[in-house]
């Protein structure tokens, strides 16, 4: 059985609060406009959302798969598109960290 560590619980709670405060109020309008506000992406970047599956050696958090699933769940509950942005980035980051060249990893 997998358990979340304290730091992971804090990350999940931070994501939940961000989703409720920053994403929920804009989700419907953005969905109808088929847009994703760049300022929201910038905030997500500043908070480290895009480094959740990036190894610590390369500036990420490298949280467990269980914690990542919880983060994805929190974002999806508010707006699936927000989760999709993070999911796509994490997929690419995982592939590069496992199979990429050193030059790609250092980029």
ABEGO torsion letter per residue (X at the ends): XBBBBAAAAAAAAAAAAAAAAAAAAAAAAAAAAGBBBAAAAAAAAAAGAAAAABBAAAGBAGBBAAAAAAAAAAAAAABAAAAAAAAAAAAAAAAAAAABBAAAAAX
